[in-house]
């Protein structure tokens, strides 16, 4: 690819995927050979963390480059504001053709876990609620409501229902491949493929892998945190891995299509997930004031995600050990497209991180926690420190004036976060230092400085 030619950009985006499900991040089974190969061509980020371990808020951030508290999308069932300039707005202005396929989750408004007052969960999403995307569109607001592991429907850019038969990741990829039949070859394109796998199927309370997954992946090894803490992983993990294997196979179909079209070398592929899964092992503490199942936690099981970027300047089979947040993806995507948004979006250009341009850069990531509680946390290369708002329901409010200590882990000694040190006097000095750093993050992100108590 020439240095002057702007690349095509594909954001292949999964839902609820732990980093340790991928071979390039330590999975012992051969689950993700395509992603593993991409990581050998591009850059893998070993310490990438979600800024918000809930589906809707994280997606709002990806579309706006703003914290979920800034857009008021701090929980599910919140609409993306119309007056925020989005990733799609910027990149279409820059001359890119856009395509969006899969789960949207930003077009309905109402109380948490209740029927929305503005409801597009199972109907076509009007153009004004698509976050600025004007091109190819094959999406449903809440894909797990319009489909199951097998079969379902989405809607196209003209609000026509598009039914599909077969395993859902296969069908979503089929729809993505349809874009190549009609794209404008005179323009670069930005495509998001928002797969819902490996999210559990809500109405079935089960991870739905392809038929035969339980047998095919029965020889799994549970990650240590899940093996120790229990939850429902022992039963659900084979299907979970089956979902991820399917996602990887479909990533391979996409790579094959790019090569068939002769544009593989002109395309940057970004692979990431919105958050991980702790399989009902976390958020059972006394401070829980909302609800939880698999995410909504400050722990690595929920926050650490796979992140691989391959193509364009992201090359060389590099491994970055820097602590990064996926809140940087919108700014990074736009930088690839030649758009510098400056401080209009949060985060950093991840290429600058790879190239280590800032010698004073701090190894830390900030996350907002909602629904399970109103929480905030800071993740460094050595520690995780988290706070919660007492008596505040995370499904009703997005922030608080008062927080209390919740969790502290020494990651060098306890990488699986099994021993909470929050009340350990040996760590008081470290805790207070982390508290100050967390307060600085909250002030920067939310424009006020709360109080944090022991």
Secondary structure as UniProt FT lines:
FT   STRAND          8..14
FT   HELIX           19..21
FT   HELIX           23..25
FT   HELIX           33..41
FT   STRAND          43..49
FT   HELIX           55..64
FT   HELIX           68..71
FT   TURN            82..83
FT   HELIX           87..93
FT   TURN            94..95
FT   STRAND          97..103
FT   TURN            112..113
FT   HELIX           127..129
FT   TURN            131..132
FT   STRAND          136..140
FT   TURN            141..142
FT   HELIX           143..146
FT   STRAND          150..156
FT   TURN            157..158
FT   STRAND          161..167
FT   HELIX           168..182
FT   TURN            185..186
FT   STRAND          189..194
FT   TURN            197..198
FT   HELIX           202..204
FT   TURN            211..212
FT   HELIX           213..216
FT   TURN            217..219
FT   HELIX           224..229
FT   TURN            231..232
FT   HELIX           233..260
FT   TURN            261..262
FT   HELIX           264..266
FT   STRAND          267..273
FT   TURN            279..280
FT   TURN            286..287
FT   HELIX           300..303
FT   STRAND          307..311
FT   TURN            312..313
FT   STRAND          318..325
FT   HELIX           326..328
FT   HELIX           329..336
FT   TURN            337..338
FT   HELIX           342..344
FT   HELIX           350..354
FT   TURN            355..356
FT   TURN            359..360
FT   STRAND          364..369
FT   STRAND          375..380
FT   STRAND          383..388
FT   TURN            390..391
FT   TURN            394..396
FT   STRAND          402..410
FT   TURN            411..413
FT   TURN            415..416
FT   TURN            422..423
FT   HELIX           425..427
FT   HELIX           428..446
FT   STRAND          451..453
//
